[in-house]
Amino acid sequence: MAPQSGNMVQGAVLQCLEAATLGMPFEVWKTRMGRNRHETTIEAFKNVYKSGGAQAFWKGTSAKMVESATKGCILLYAKESILASLNKTGTSPGIAGALAGAGGGICQVSVMGPCTFLVTAVVTQKNATVGQFMKQTWAEQGIKGFYPGGSAIAMRQASNWASRQGFTEFVRNQMRNAFHGGDKKAKLTNRQEIYSGIIGGIMACWNHPFEVARIEMQASAAAGEAKVNMVTTLRNIHSTNGTQGLFQGVIPRVGLGIWQTLFMVIAPKLIANYMEKK
């Protein structure tokens, strides 16, 4: 199997595993908080559970699986190809990781727009199903109706993976300096790789306001409210909820960031290391 094809298959499988396990609960929890910004972290968690028990944390999974399979292929194919090219030029690990992550993240927007919109719709609207919203949106607006908040998604994804990949590569490099005498070709231990991913995932959550804007724009569209652009949305949230409102839901976002970074940044490296040994 060609390396590019292997990256696409690997990306789809890893992203689906990430979402099917803890990814969806963090996503649903975060989405509720982004829309209901008056709720505390614990209140939002309890209210999700009250809305349908444990299975409520996996609401919208069908749309999420389609999103995960497609965006996982796109992310790893684009990100790893860009990263490999930049590494050949001698670009520093942190900068190479940031550029590769940004490129991969931007490429994901084409498939993420419709899928994140459907997940947000069923999480924020009562008694809604993915199928109902698909039919309703297509009948009323056609394909363009599935892309509210597209600008916020683009900003989030570019900064998401630029930060996750960039920060993680930076931490990995520091690990080499601290534990491997600065040898740039040294293989980190599995534990060091995992710690790097956790730290990178946490640091990457600085861009949470873009995520709150994305949730608000998509939830407003699902509710039939007037459309506003990303800048106006951010201003409105700040005017109503202050700076805290722009970071509402950041705790489940940190959990999701760590989980996704472990699957989509660290896992491919661990798999590659394992295959080299074989």
ChimeraX commands (.cxc) that place a marker at each C-alpha (Angstrom):
marker #1 position 0.00,0.00,0.00 radius 0.5
marker #1 position 1.37,3.45,-0.96 radius 0.5
marker #1 position 2.25,5.74,1.97 radius 0.5
marker #1 position -0.44,8.25,0.98 radius 0.5
marker #1 position -3.13,5.57,0.78 radius 0.5
marker #1 position -1.97,4.16,4.10 radius 0.5
marker #1 position -2.26,7.60,5.70 radius 0.5
marker #1 position -5.82,7.99,4.40 radius 0.5
marker #1 position -6.98,4.61,5.72 radius 0.5
marker #1 position -5.15,5.09,8.99 radius 0.5
marker #1 position -6.60,8.57,9.38 radius 0.5
marker #1 position -10.16,7.38,8.83 radius 0.5
marker #1 position -9.83,4.51,11.30 radius 0.5
marker #1 position -8.12,6.58,14.01 radius 0.5
marker #1 position -10.57,9.49,13.73 radius 0.5
marker #1 position -13.57,7.13,13.93 radius 0.5
marker #1 position -12.10,5.38,16.99 radius 0.5
marker #1 position -11.43,8.76,18.59 radius 0.5
marker #1 position -15.02,9.92,18.04 radius 0.5
marker #1 position -16.73,6.63,18.93 radius 0.5
marker #1 position -14.99,6.45,22.32 radius 0.5
marker #1 position -14.61,9.68,24.32 radius 0.5
marker #1 position -14.68,12.07,21.38 radius 0.5
marker #1 position -18.48,12.24,21.07 radius 0.5
marker #1 position -19.21,12.75,24.81 radius 0.5
marker #1 position -16.71,15.62,24.94 radius 0.5
marker #1 position -18.16,17.05,21.71 radius 0.5
marker #1 position -21.77,16.95,22.93 radius 0.5
marker #1 position -20.84,18.37,26.35 radius 0.5
marker #1 position -18.79,21.17,24.76 radius 0.5
marker #1 position -21.49,21.99,22.21 radius 0.5
marker #1 position -24.17,22.31,24.88 radius 0.5
marker #1 position -22.00,24.70,26.90 radius 0.5
marker #1 position -21.15,26.76,23.82 radius 0.5
marker #1 position -24.85,27.37,23.16 radius 0.5
marker #1 position -26.13,27.51,26.77 radius 0.5
marker #1 position -23.43,29.79,28.14 radius 0.5
marker #1 position -25.26,30.39,31.40 radius 0.5
marker #1 position -24.68,26.76,32.46 radius 0.5
marker #1 position -21.65,25.74,34.48 radius 0.5
marker #1 position -19.50,22.80,33.39 radius 0.5
marker #1 position -21.20,20.43,35.84 radius 0.5
marker #1 position -24.70,21.74,35.10 radius 0.5
marker #1 position -24.20,21.19,31.38 radius 0.5
marker #1 position -22.95,17.65,31.98 radius 0.5
marker #1 position -26.00,16.86,34.15 radius 0.5
marker #1 position -28.41,18.42,31.65 radius 0.5
marker #1 position -27.01,16.35,28.80 radius 0.5
marker #1 position -27.53,13.23,30.91 radius 0.5
marker #1 position -31.08,14.31,31.86 radius 0.5
marker #1 position -31.95,14.75,28.18 radius 0.5
marker #1 position -31.54,11.06,27.40 radius 0.5
marker #1 position -29.28,9.23,29.79 radius 0.5
marker #1 position -25.79,8.06,28.86 radius 0.5
marker #1 position -26.74,7.63,25.21 radius 0.5
marker #1 position -27.39,11.38,24.97 radius 0.5
marker #1 position -23.62,11.88,24.98 radius 0.5
marker #1 position -23.48,10.06,21.64 radius 0.5
marker #1 position -26.32,12.01,20.01 radius 0.5
marker #1 position -25.52,12.75,16.39 radius 0.5
marker #1 position -23.04,9.88,16.12 radius 0.5
marker #1 position -24.16,8.90,12.61 radius 0.5
marker #1 position -23.20,12.31,11.22 radius 0.5
marker #1 position -20.04,12.33,13.33 radius 0.5
marker #1 position -18.88,9.00,11.91 radius 0.5
marker #1 position -19.22,10.28,8.35 radius 0.5
marker #1 position -17.33,13.41,9.37 radius 0.5
marker #1 position -14.65,11.46,11.23 radius 0.5
marker #1 position -13.93,9.02,8.40 radius 0.5
marker #1 position -13.66,11.74,5.76 radius 0.5
marker #1 position -11.86,14.39,7.79 radius 0.5
marker #1 position -9.47,11.79,9.21 radius 0.5
marker #1 position -8.43,10.75,5.69 radius 0.5
marker #1 position -7.98,14.36,4.64 radius 0.5
marker #1 position -6.11,15.40,7.78 radius 0.5
marker #1 position -3.48,12.67,7.83 radius 0.5
marker #1 position -2.97,12.68,4.07 radius 0.5
marker #1 position -2.45,16.46,3.93 radius 0.5
marker #1 position -0.74,16.92,7.29 radius 0.5
marker #1 position 1.78,14.10,7.00 radius 0.5
marker #1 position 2.58,14.96,3.37 radius 0.5
marker #1 position 3.25,18.61,4.24 radius 0.5
marker #1 position 5.21,17.64,7.35 radius 0.5
marker #1 position 7.42,15.21,5.44 radius 0.5
marker #1 position 8.15,17.83,2.77 radius 0.5
marker #1 position 9.03,20.50,5.33 radius 0.5
marker #1 position 11.23,18.14,7.32 radius 0.5
marker #1 position 13.30,17.52,4.19 radius 0.5
marker #1 position 13.97,21.26,3.93 radius 0.5
marker #1 position 15.36,21.43,7.46 radius 0.5
marker #1 position 12.45,23.49,8.83 radius 0.5
marker #1 position 12.37,23.51,12.64 radius 0.5
marker #1 position 10.03,20.87,14.14 radius 0.5
marker #1 position 7.69,23.40,15.75 radius 0.5
marker #1 position 7.22,25.52,12.62 radius 0.5
marker #1 position 6.95,22.47,10.36 radius 0.5
marker #1 position 4.31,20.97,12.65 radius 0.5
marker #1 position 2.32,24.21,12.78 radius 0.5
marker #1 position 2.33,24.67,8.99 radius 0.5
marker #1 position 1.46,21.02,8.36 radius 0.5
marker #1 position -1.33,21.11,10.94 radius 0.5
marker #1 position -2.78,24.34,9.53 radius 0.5
marker #1 position -2.77,22.94,6.00 radius 0.5
marker #1 position -4.43,19.71,7.07 radius 0.5
marker #1 position -6.99,21.55,9.19 radius 0.5
marker #1 position -8.04,23.88,6.38 radius 0.5
marker #1 position -8.47,20.93,4.03 radius 0.5
marker #1 position -10.94,19.38,6.49 radius 0.5
marker #1 position -13.48,22.20,6.30 radius 0.5
marker #1 position -15.15,20.92,3.13 radius 0.5
marker #1 position -16.49,17.84,4.90 radius 0.5
marker #1 position -16.74,19.22,8.42 radius 0.5
marker #1 position -19.17,22.03,7.63 radius 0.5
marker #1 position -22.26,19.89,6.98 radius 0.5
marker #1 position -21.43,17.26,9.62 radius 0.5
marker #1 position -20.70,19.65,12.50 radius 0.5
marker #1 position -23.86,21.58,11.59 radius 0.5
marker #1 position -25.97,18.42,11.90 radius 0.5
marker #1 position -24.36,17.41,15.21 radius 0.5
marker #1 position -24.85,20.92,16.62 radius 0.5
marker #1 position -28.47,20.94,15.43 radius 0.5
marker #1 position -29.46,17.69,17.14 radius 0.5
marker #1 position -27.61,18.62,20.36 radius 0.5
marker #1 position -29.12,22.10,20.69 radius 0.5
marker #1 position -32.63,21.49,19.36 radius 0.5
marker #1 position -35.21,19.36,21.19 radius 0.5
marker #1 position -36.60,16.19,19.61 radius 0.5
marker #1 position -34.46,16.59,16.51 radius 0.5
marker #1 position -32.88,13.84,14.43 radius 0.5
marker #1 position -30.08,13.98,11.88 radius 0.5
marker #1 position -32.40,12.79,9.12 radius 0.5
marker #1 position -35.03,15.44,9.85 radius 0.5
marker #1 position -32.51,18.27,9.76 radius 0.5
marker #1 position -30.90,17.00,6.57 radius 0.5
marker #1 position -34.25,16.93,4.74 radius 0.5
marker #1 position -35.38,20.27,6.15 radius 0.5
marker #1 position -32.12,22.07,5.39 radius 0.5
marker #1 position -31.86,20.66,1.86 radius 0.5
marker #1 position -35.48,21.57,1.06 radius 0.5
marker #1 position -35.16,25.13,2.37 radius 0.5
marker #1 position -31.63,26.16,1.37 radius 0.5
marker #1 position -29.92,23.45,-0.63 radius 0.5
marker #1 position -26.24,22.68,-0.17 radius 0.5
marker #1 position -25.33,26.17,1.09 radius 0.5
marker #1 position -27.59,25.65,4.11 radius 0.5
marker #1 position -25.15,23.08,5.50 radius 0.5
marker #1 position -22.31,25.59,5.84 radius 0.5
marker #1 position -23.31,28.16,8.47 radius 0.5
marker #1 position -20.28,29.13,10.55 radius 0.5
marker #1 position -17.91,28.07,7.76 radius 0.5
marker #1 position -15.50,30.92,8.49 radius 0.5
marker #1 position -15.35,29.98,12.17 radius 0.5
marker #1 position -14.73,26.33,11.27 radius 0.5
marker #1 position -11.89,27.32,8.96 radius 0.5
marker #1 position -10.28,29.51,11.63 radius 0.5
marker #1 position -10.77,26.81,14.27 radius 0.5
marker #1 position -9.40,23.96,12.18 radius 0.5
marker #1 position -6.39,25.85,10.88 radius 0.5
marker #1 position -5.42,27.04,14.35 radius 0.5
marker #1 position -6.48,23.70,15.92 radius 0.5
marker #1 position -4.10,21.47,14.05 radius 0.5
marker #1 position -1.40,24.09,13.63 radius 0.5
marker #1 position -1.39,24.33,17.43 radius 0.5
marker #1 position -1.79,20.63,18.22 radius 0.5
marker #1 position 0.84,19.52,15.75 radius 0.5
marker #1 position 3.09,22.52,16.35 radius 0.5
marker #1 position 3.00,22.47,20.15 radius 0.5
marker #1 position 3.35,18.68,20.21 radius 0.5
marker #1 position 6.39,18.75,17.91 radius 0.5
marker #1 position 7.88,21.52,20.06 radius 0.5
marker #1 position 7.39,19.45,23.23 radius 0.5
marker #1 position 8.77,16.34,21.51 radius 0.5
marker #1 position 11.88,18.31,20.61 radius 0.5
marker #1 position 12.24,19.45,24.23 radius 0.5
marker #1 position 11.90,15.81,25.29 radius 0.5
marker #1 position 14.82,14.92,23.03 radius 0.5
marker #1 position 16.89,17.71,24.54 radius 0.5
marker #1 position 16.06,16.67,28.09 radius 0.5
marker #1 position 16.25,12.88,27.82 radius 0.5
marker #1 position 18.20,12.05,24.66 radius 0.5
marker #1 position 21.09,14.51,24.67 radius 0.5
marker #1 position 19.55,16.70,21.99 radius 0.5
marker #1 position 19.76,13.98,19.32 radius 0.5
marker #1 position 17.23,15.11,16.68 radius 0.5
marker #1 position 16.87,11.58,15.34 radius 0.5
marker #1 position 16.32,9.96,18.75 radius 0.5
marker #1 position 13.14,7.91,19.15 radius 0.5
marker #1 position 11.05,8.98,22.11 radius 0.5
marker #1 position 9.61,6.33,24.40 radius 0.5
marker #1 position 5.88,5.64,24.16 radius 0.5
marker #1 position 5.37,7.42,27.48 radius 0.5
marker #1 position 7.26,10.49,26.27 radius 0.5
marker #1 position 5.19,10.52,23.07 radius 0.5
marker #1 position 1.95,10.36,25.06 radius 0.5
marker #1 position 3.04,13.12,27.46 radius 0.5
marker #1 position 3.96,15.27,24.46 radius 0.5
marker #1 position 0.49,14.76,23.00 radius 0.5
marker #1 position -1.26,15.60,26.26 radius 0.5
marker #1 position 0.70,18.82,26.68 radius 0.5
marker #1 position 0.21,19.74,23.03 radius 0.5
marker #1 position -3.54,19.08,23.24 radius 0.5
marker #1 position -3.92,21.30,26.30 radius 0.5
marker #1 position -1.88,24.16,24.87 radius 0.5
marker #1 position -3.87,24.09,21.63 radius 0.5
marker #1 position -7.10,25.15,23.36 radius 0.5
marker #1 position -6.12,28.85,23.27 radius 0.5
marker #1 position -8.37,29.22,20.19 radius 0.5
marker #1 position -11.60,28.26,21.98 radius 0.5
marker #1 position -13.42,31.53,21.07 radius 0.5
marker #1 position -13.52,30.33,17.44 radius 0.5
marker #1 position -15.25,27.16,18.63 radius 0.5
marker #1 position -17.82,29.09,20.69 radius 0.5
marker #1 position -18.52,31.27,17.63 radius 0.5
marker #1 position -18.89,28.17,15.44 radius 0.5
marker #1 position -21.37,26.58,17.85 radius 0.5
marker #1 position -23.39,29.80,18.16 radius 0.5
marker #1 position -23.53,30.36,14.39 radius 0.5
marker #1 position -24.59,26.80,13.64 radius 0.5
marker #1 position -27.07,26.58,16.53 radius 0.5
marker #1 position -28.62,29.90,15.45 radius 0.5
marker #1 position -28.98,28.63,11.89 radius 0.5
marker #1 position -30.59,25.41,13.14 radius 0.5
marker #1 position -33.06,27.49,15.18 radius 0.5
marker #1 position -33.94,29.64,12.17 radius 0.5
marker #1 position -32.41,32.81,13.60 radius 0.5
marker #1 position -30.93,35.62,11.50 radius 0.5
marker #1 position -27.43,34.95,10.18 radius 0.5
marker #1 position -24.50,37.09,11.32 radius 0.5
marker #1 position -20.81,36.81,10.48 radius 0.5
marker #1 position -18.10,35.44,12.77 radius 0.5
marker #1 position -16.81,38.83,13.97 radius 0.5
marker #1 position -20.31,40.02,14.87 radius 0.5
marker #1 position -21.00,36.72,16.61 radius 0.5
marker #1 position -17.86,37.07,18.74 radius 0.5
marker #1 position -18.80,40.64,19.60 radius 0.5
marker #1 position -22.34,39.63,20.57 radius 0.5
marker #1 position -21.09,36.81,22.80 radius 0.5
marker #1 position -18.61,39.12,24.50 radius 0.5
marker #1 position -21.28,41.80,24.96 radius 0.5
marker #1 position -23.71,39.30,26.53 radius 0.5
marker #1 position -21.41,36.98,28.47 radius 0.5
marker #1 position -18.09,38.81,28.70 radius 0.5
marker #1 position -14.70,37.23,28.11 radius 0.5
marker #1 position -15.78,34.18,30.09 radius 0.5
marker #1 position -18.47,33.50,27.49 radius 0.5
marker #1 position -15.82,33.17,24.79 radius 0.5
marker #1 position -14.24,30.34,26.77 radius 0.5
marker #1 position -17.44,28.60,27.87 radius 0.5
marker #1 position -17.01,24.87,27.43 radius 0.5
marker #1 position -13.21,24.99,27.46 radius 0.5
marker #1 position -12.93,22.18,30.05 radius 0.5
marker #1 position -14.57,19.49,27.85 radius 0.5
marker #1 position -12.69,21.07,24.93 radius 0.5
marker #1 position -9.39,20.41,26.74 radius 0.5
marker #1 position -10.45,16.78,27.20 radius 0.5
marker #1 position -11.38,16.55,23.52 radius 0.5
marker #1 position -8.15,18.27,22.48 radius 0.5
marker #1 position -6.02,15.81,24.42 radius 0.5
marker #1 position -8.00,12.84,23.11 radius 0.5
marker #1 position -7.80,13.97,19.47 radius 0.5
marker #1 position -4.12,14.83,19.70 radius 0.5
marker #1 position -3.29,11.41,21.11 radius 0.5
marker #1 position -5.17,9.72,18.27 radius 0.5
marker #1 position -4.23,11.97,15.34 radius 0.5
marker #1 position -0.73,13.20,16.24 radius 0.5
marker #1 position 0.81,10.65,18.58 radius 0.5
marker #1 position -0.86,7.40,17.42 radius 0.5
marker #1 position 0.49,7.68,13.83 radius 0.5
marker #1 position 4.02,8.07,15.23 radius 0.5
marker #1 position 3.61,5.08,17.53 radius 0.5
marker #1 position 2.26,3.00,14.65 radius 0.5
marker #1 position 5.16,4.07,12.42 radius 0.5
marker #1 position 7.66,3.17,15.15 radius 0.5
marker #1 position 6.05,-0.23,15.58 radius 0.5
marker #1 position 6.12,-0.92,11.84 radius 0.5
marker #1 position 9.79,0.06,11.65 radius 0.5
marker #1 position 10.63,-2.48,14.35 radius 0.5
marker #1 position 8.74,-5.14,12.42 radius 0.5
marker link #1:1,2 radius 0.2
marker link #1:2,3 radius 0.2
marker link #1:3,4 radius 0.2
marker link #1:4,5 radius 0.2
marker link #1:5,6 radius 0.2
marker link #1:6,7 radius 0.2
marker link #1:7,8 radius 0.2
marker link #1:8,9 radius 0.2
marker link #1:9,10 radius 0.2
marker link #1:10,11 radius 0.2
marker link #1:11,12 radius 0.2
marker link #1:12,13 radius 0.2
marker link #1:13,14 radius 0.2
marker link #1:14,15 radius 0.2
marker link #1:15,16 radius 0.2
marker link #1:16,17 radius 0.2
marker link #1:17,18 radius 0.2
marker link #1:18,19 radius 0.2
marker link #1:19,20 radius 0.2
marker link #1:20,21 radius 0.2
marker link #1:21,22 radius 0.2
marker link #1:22,23 radius 0.2
marker link #1:23,24 radius 0.2
marker link #1:24,25 radius 0.2
marker link #1:25,26 radius 0.2
marker link #1:26,27 radius 0.2
marker link #1:27,28 radius 0.2
marker link #1:28,29 radius 0.2
marker link #1:29,30 radius 0.2
marker link #1:30,31 radius 0.2
marker link #1:31,32 radius 0.2
marker link #1:32,33 radius 0.2
marker link #1:33,34 radius 0.2
marker link #1:34,35 radius 0.2
marker link #1:35,36 radius 0.2
marker link #1:36,37 radius 0.2
marker link #1:37,38 radius 0.2
marker link #1:38,39 radius 0.2
marker link #1:39,40 radius 0.2
marker link #1:40,41 radius 0.2
marker link #1:41,42 radius 0.2
marker link #1:42,43 radius 0.2
marker link #1:43,44 radius 0.2
marker link #1:44,45 radius 0.2
marker link #1:45,46 radius 0.2
marker link #1:46,47 radius 0.2
marker link #1:47,48 radius 0.2
marker link #1:48,49 radius 0.2
marker link #1:49,50 radius 0.2
marker link #1:50,51 radius 0.2
marker link #1:51,52 radius 0.2
marker link #1:52,53 radius 0.2
marker link #1:53,54 radius 0.2
marker link #1:54,55 radius 0.2
marker link #1:55,56 radius 0.2
marker link #1:56,57 radius 0.2
marker link #1:57,58 radius 0.2
marker link #1:58,59 radius 0.2
marker link #1:59,60 radius 0.2
marker link #1:60,61 radius 0.2
marker link #1:61,62 radius 0.2
marker link #1:62,63 radius 0.2
marker link #1:63,64 radius 0.2
marker link #1:64,65 radius 0.2
marker link #1:65,66 radius 0.2
marker link #1:66,67 radius 0.2
marker link #1:67,68 radius 0.2
marker link #1:68,69 radius 0.2
marker link #1:69,70 radius 0.2
marker link #1:70,71 radius 0.2
marker link #1:71,72 radius 0.2
marker link #1:72,73 radius 0.2
marker link #1:73,74 radius 0.2
marker link #1:74,75 radius 0.2
marker link #1:75,76 radius 0.2
marker link #1:76,77 radius 0.2
marker link #1:77,78 radius 0.2
marker link #1:78,79 radius 0.2
marker link #1:79,80 radius 0.2
marker link #1:80,81 radius 0.2
marker link #1:81,82 radius 0.2
marker link #1:82,83 radius 0.2
marker link #1:83,84 radius 0.2
marker link #1:84,85 radius 0.2
marker link #1:85,86 radius 0.2
marker link #1:86,87 radius 0.2
marker link #1:87,88 radius 0.2
marker link #1:88,89 radius 0.2
marker link #1:89,90 radius 0.2
marker link #1:90,91 radius 0.2
marker link #1:91,92 radius 0.2
marker link #1:92,93 radius 0.2
marker link #1:93,94 radius 0.2
marker link #1:94,95 radius 0.2
marker link #1:95,96 radius 0.2
marker link #1:96,97 radius 0.2
marker link #1:97,98 radius 0.2
marker link #1:98,99 radius 0.2
marker link #1:99,100 radius 0.2
marker link #1:100,101 radius 0.2
marker link #1:101,102 radius 0.2
marker link #1:102,103 radius 0.2
marker link #1:103,104 radius 0.2
marker link #1:104,105 radius 0.2
marker link #1:105,106 radius 0.2
marker link #1:106,107 radius 0.2
marker link #1:107,108 radius 0.2
marker link #1:108,109 radius 0.2
marker link #1:109,110 radius 0.2
marker link #1:110,111 radius 0.2
marker link #1:111,112 radius 0.2
marker link #1:112,113 radius 0.2
marker link #1:113,114 radius 0.2
marker link #1:114,115 radius 0.2
marker link #1:115,116 radius 0.2
marker link #1:116,117 radius 0.2
marker link #1:117,118 radius 0.2
marker link #1:118,119 radius 0.2
marker link #1:119,120 radius 0.2
marker link #1:120,121 radius 0.2
marker link #1:121,122 radius 0.2
marker link #1:122,123 radius 0.2
marker link #1:123,124 radius 0.2
marker link #1:124,125 radius 0.2
marker link #1:125,126 radius 0.2
marker link #1:126,127 radius 0.2
marker link #1:127,128 radius 0.2
marker link #1:128,129 radius 0.2
marker link #1:129,130 radius 0.2
marker link #1:130,131 radius 0.2
marker link #1:131,132 radius 0.2
marker link #1:132,133 radius 0.2
marker link #1:133,134 radius 0.2
marker link #1:134,135 radius 0.2
marker link #1:135,136 radius 0.2
marker link #1:136,137 radius 0.2
marker link #1:137,138 radius 0.2
marker link #1:138,139 radius 0.2
marker link #1:139,140 radius 0.2
marker link #1:140,141 radius 0.2
marker link #1:141,142 radius 0.2
marker link #1:142,143 radius 0.2
marker link #1:143,144 radius 0.2
marker link #1:144,145 radius 0.2
marker link #1:145,146 radius 0.2
marker link #1:146,147 radius 0.2
marker link #1:147,148 radius 0.2
marker link #1:148,149 radius 0.2
marker link #1:149,150 radius 0.2
marker link #1:150,151 radius 0.2
marker link #1:151,152 radius 0.2
marker link #1:152,153 radius 0.2
marker link #1:153,154 radius 0.2
marker link #1:154,155 radius 0.2
marker link #1:155,156 radius 0.2
marker link #1:156,157 radius 0.2
marker link #1:157,158 radius 0.2
marker link #1:158,159 radius 0.2
marker link #1:159,160 radius 0.2
marker link #1:160,161 radius 0.2
marker link #1:161,162 radius 0.2
marker link #1:162,163 radius 0.2
marker link #1:163,164 radius 0.2
marker link #1:164,165 radius 0.2
marker link #1:165,166 radius 0.2
marker link #1:166,167 radius 0.2
marker link #1:167,168 radius 0.2
marker link #1:168,169 radius 0.2
marker link #1:169,170 radius 0.2
marker link #1:170,171 radius 0.2
marker link #1:171,172 radius 0.2
marker link #1:172,173 radius 0.2
marker link #1:173,174 radius 0.2
marker link #1:174,175 radius 0.2
marker link #1:175,176 radius 0.2
marker link #1:176,177 radius 0.2
marker link #1:177,178 radius 0.2
marker link #1:178,179 radius 0.2
marker link #1:179,180 radius 0.2
marker link #1:180,181 radius 0.2
marker link #1:181,182 radius 0.2
marker link #1:182,183 radius 0.2
marker link #1:183,184 radius 0.2
marker link #1:184,185 radius 0.2
marker link #1:185,186 radius 0.2
marker link #1:186,187 radius 0.2
marker link #1:187,188 radius 0.2
marker link #1:188,189 radius 0.2
marker link #1:189,190 radius 0.2
marker link #1:190,191 radius 0.2
marker link #1:191,192 radius 0.2
marker link #1:192,193 radius 0.2
marker link #1:193,194 radius 0.2
marker link #1:194,195 radius 0.2
marker link #1:195,196 radius 0.2
marker link #1:196,197 radius 0.2
marker link #1:197,198 radius 0.2
marker link #1:198,199 radius 0.2
marker link #1:199,200 radius 0.2
marker link #1:200,201 radius 0.2
marker link #1:201,202 radius 0.2
marker link #1:202,203 radius 0.2
marker link #1:203,204 radius 0.2
marker link #1:204,205 radius 0.2
marker link #1:205,206 radius 0.2
marker link #1:206,207 radius 0.2
marker link #1:207,208 radius 0.2
marker link #1:208,209 radius 0.2
marker link #1:209,210 radius 0.2
marker link #1:210,211 radius 0.2
marker link #1:211,212 radius 0.2
marker link #1:212,213 radius 0.2
marker link #1:213,214 radius 0.2
marker link #1:214,215 radius 0.2
marker link #1:215,216 radius 0.2
marker link #1:216,217 radius 0.2
marker link #1:217,218 radius 0.2
marker link #1:218,219 radius 0.2
marker link #1:219,220 radius 0.2
marker link #1:220,221 radius 0.2
marker link #1:221,222 radius 0.2
marker link #1:222,223 radius 0.2
marker link #1:223,224 radius 0.2
marker link #1:224,225 radius 0.2
marker link #1:225,226 radius 0.2
marker link #1:226,227 radius 0.2
marker link #1:227,228 radius 0.2
marker link #1:228,229 radius 0.2
marker link #1:229,230 radius 0.2
marker link #1:230,231 radius 0.2
marker link #1:231,232 radius 0.2
marker link #1:232,233 radius 0.2
marker link #1:233,234 radius 0.2
marker link #1:234,235 radius 0.2
marker link #1:235,236 radius 0.2
marker link #1:236,237 radius 0.2
marker link #1:237,238 radius 0.2
marker link #1:238,239 radius 0.2
marker link #1:239,240 radius 0.2
marker link #1:240,241 radius 0.2
marker link #1:241,242 radius 0.2
marker link #1:242,243 radius 0.2
marker link #1:243,244 radius 0.2
marker link #1:244,245 radius 0.2
marker link #1:245,246 radius 0.2
marker link #1:246,247 radius 0.2
marker link #1:247,248 radius 0.2
marker link #1:248,249 radius 0.2
marker link #1:249,250 radius 0.2
marker link #1:250,251 radius 0.2
marker link #1:251,252 radius 0.2
marker link #1:252,253 radius 0.2
marker link #1:253,254 radius 0.2
marker link #1:254,255 radius 0.2
marker link #1:255,256 radius 0.2
marker link #1:256,257 radius 0.2
marker link #1:257,258 radius 0.2
marker link #1:258,259 radius 0.2
marker link #1:259,260 radius 0.2
marker link #1:260,261 radius 0.2
marker link #1:261,262 radius 0.2
marker link #1:262,263 radius 0.2
marker link #1:263,264 radius 0.2
marker link #1:264,265 radius 0.2
marker link #1:265,266 radius 0.2
marker link #1:266,267 radius 0.2
marker link #1:267,268 radius 0.2
marker link #1:268,269 radius 0.2
marker link #1:269,270 radius 0.2
marker link #1:270,271 radius 0.2
marker link #1:271,272 radius 0.2
marker link #1:272,273 radius 0.2
marker link #1:273,274 radius 0.2
marker link #1:274,275 radius 0.2
marker link #1:275,276 radius 0.2
marker link #1:276,277 radius 0.2
marker link #1:277,278 radius 0.2
view
